[in-house]
């Protein structure tokens, strides 16, 4: 029987075990140890092609830039580049890695709200497509740096348009309360002040409406804000921009119909289950604004325009899984406060302790993020027994359930009965913002990464750390 989480020709059950692109997950775990991240090159390409379909519904060129912050292991960056995608970076380090992976300057956008001079120098020297400017101060710093280098910097001003979505509060990036961007009036004054600067090419405007947005209406609101800016900039300066940048934020379904676990609050379920086609959201938004521009005689402003998208999660999240091994198990009485809970029909809490904690899955702690958990060894078995699942760290909060009782995560995780130490489990849809945020907390080695190539062969693209790596930067 097909499981809700299965994705044809990508994640599936064969002979009772989980396979990724035809490769047995348990065999990879046995060969390379756990924790182990496994990515699918084919799924990365599929997700990029899905987003490229936006080109067919807009009346201008599309520039698709993978958000490197989601996962920037070199092997992944090269796979993204080979798929015909450009890149967005958020630091000088990510910029350096992008260049090292083979991206050219005109393929790179540089975001970030706290850039240092050396980072700006690296961006300007390499002639990147655009530096996304976060403040008037930063714009003056870029001009000063470009002048010193005898260069001209391509810049795009980031707006904060007060657009709210129903995503997690920590993923809201278009509100006045967020740390990003400048007020529209500030940006428009900058276009007036710097339009003739010999060291600045003010070529675009940018905004980002947050991540894992469950409602596509925010993209129509974003286009409305951007096109209002286009018209005002042209009216006040006579300048027609080269591009508009709407960011990313497209959701992926972290549940895929399989969430019947206890305790997740309904609003959180809606966010985790968010699932719409980016092309449909952009199509609706684009045509609504185009009609408005044509009606007021401003359609010429988009004739030579390029639309930029900066997706990260929607390219890499469901292309990666984390394999983890149960290292310990135990039972204890259910706390008195839980005995009267009508949902609790078990006599004792069964605990499973794994080797994957928030040191490699930080969002599970900081955002109480849900990653669907299955047995890689018995992926076709009923997952109907409740467990308390936790990681190996010294923190009581290193758990796979909602220890705070806020309804963001299930009270228990459902797995087959009789899970014992040694069984390999799989956390699904955790390809984004996991290893990218990982640390050596508790002296734990950062795990290896396997990439299943299009030809079906699994290749290690990042080795497991060693004892020497734990002290490599120490004196």
Secondary structure as UniProt FT lines:
FT   TURN            4..5
FT   TURN            8..10
FT   STRAND          11..14
FT   TURN            15..16
FT   STRAND          17..20
FT   TURN            21..22
FT   STRAND          23..24
FT   HELIX           25..32
FT   STRAND          36..40
FT   HELIX           41..52
FT   HELIX           53..57
FT   STRAND          61..67
FT   HELIX           68..70
FT   HELIX           74..82
FT   TURN            83..84
FT   STRAND          86..89
FT   HELIX           92..100
FT   TURN            101..102
FT   HELIX           105..107
FT   STRAND          108..110
FT   HELIX           117..125
FT   TURN            126..127
FT   STRAND          130..133
FT   HELIX           136..149
FT   STRAND          153..159
FT   HELIX           169..171
FT   TURN            176..177
FT   HELIX           184..194
FT   TURN            195..196
FT   TURN            198..199
FT   STRAND          200..206
FT   HELIX           217..237
FT   STRAND          243..245
FT   TURN            256..257
FT   TURN            262..263
FT   HELIX           266..272
FT   HELIX           278..295
FT   TURN            296..297
FT   HELIX           299..302
FT   TURN            303..304
FT   STRAND          306..309
FT   HELIX           313..316
FT   HELIX           317..319
FT   STRAND          320..333
FT   HELIX           336..339
FT   TURN            342..343
FT   STRAND          348..354
FT   TURN            358..360
FT   HELIX           363..366
FT   STRAND          373..375
FT   TURN            379..380
FT   STRAND          385..390
FT   TURN            396..397
FT   TURN            403..404
FT   STRAND          413..415
FT   TURN            417..418
FT   TURN            421..422
FT   STRAND          424..427
FT   HELIX           435..437
FT   HELIX           441..443
FT   STRAND          448..452
FT   TURN            454..455
FT   STRAND          458..462
FT   HELIX           467..470
FT   TURN            471..473
//
